[in-house]
Amino acid sequence: MRISPLAFRLLYRIRKAYWRIAKPTTHGVKALIIHPADSDRVLLVRHSYGDRSLWSLPGGGYQPTRETPEQAARRECIEELGLEVEPVALVLEEHLTTSGGKQGHLKIVRLHAISGEVSPNGEIAEARWAAVDLRDLPGDPPISAWVHSALKAHARAR
């Protein structure tokens, strides 16, 4: 079943309201995905909810008792992008966030795609392979701080 972008926007607003009230501890993962044929290209996405003009990294939440950040990143790649990735993953960075009233534990994971073909679900408004220096994104689009952080960590880990 394909969920519409409108449903993702509604769920996003509900989740943000819940965070302000309950102040939960969450665990999330962002995936820096390397192109299979060009290690100087990464996959960026614009989500269908929140700031839809912002280029970001795919990812989502996970339960540490059920899966590792690496497993969660691979799962999110399949769910959001229909993208198979290699089984080996590397946690590049770990962050503690407090935005939106919640305490978040975020891990940025580097993965290598098996194929360059992407089939986004309703959560993703657009997906694009971009140069690691971001020079080929059209115009002067807003870029998530997580993208910049992940690219710096990726450069250090090379």
URWO-V337376 format. One record per backbone hydrogen bond with DSSP energy under -1.0 kcal/mol. NH is the residue of the N-H (numbers start at 1). CO is the residue of the C=O. If there is no record, write none. Layout:
BEGIN
nh:NH co:CO
nh:NH co:CO
END
This chain:
BEGIN
nh:8 co:4
nh:9 co:5
nh:10 co:6
nh:11 co:7
nh:12 co:8
nh:13 co:9
nh:14 co:10
nh:15 co:11
nh:16 co:12
nh:17 co:13
nh:18 co:14
nh:19 co:15
nh:20 co:16
nh:21 co:17
nh:22 co:18
nh:23 co:19
nh:26 co:103
nh:28 co:105
nh:29 co:60
nh:30 co:107
nh:31 co:58
nh:32 co:109
nh:34 co:111
nh:35 co:41
nh:41 co:38
nh:42 co:130
nh:43 co:33
nh:44 co:128
nh:45 co:56
nh:46 co:126
nh:48 co:123
nh:52 co:50
nh:54 co:51
nh:55 co:142
nh:56 co:45
nh:60 co:29
nh:62 co:27
nh:66 co:63
nh:67 co:63
nh:72 co:68
nh:73 co:69
nh:74 co:70
nh:75 co:71
nh:76 co:72
nh:77 co:73
nh:78 co:74
nh:79 co:75
nh:80 co:76
nh:81 co:77
nh:82 co:78
nh:83 co:77
nh:86 co:112
nh:90 co:110
nh:92 co:108
nh:93 co:108
nh:95 co:106
nh:97 co:104
nh:102 co:99
nh:103 co:24
nh:104 co:97
nh:105 co:26
nh:106 co:95
nh:107 co:28
nh:108 co:93
nh:109 co:30
nh:110 co:90
nh:111 co:32
nh:113 co:34
nh:114 co:84
nh:119 co:81
nh:121 co:80
nh:124 co:121
nh:125 co:46
nh:126 co:46
nh:128 co:44
nh:130 co:42
nh:132 co:40
nh:134 co:131
nh:137 co:134
nh:144 co:55
nh:148 co:144
nh:149 co:145
nh:150 co:146
nh:151 co:147
nh:152 co:148
nh:153 co:149
nh:154 co:150
nh:155 co:151
nh:156 co:152
nh:157 co:153
END
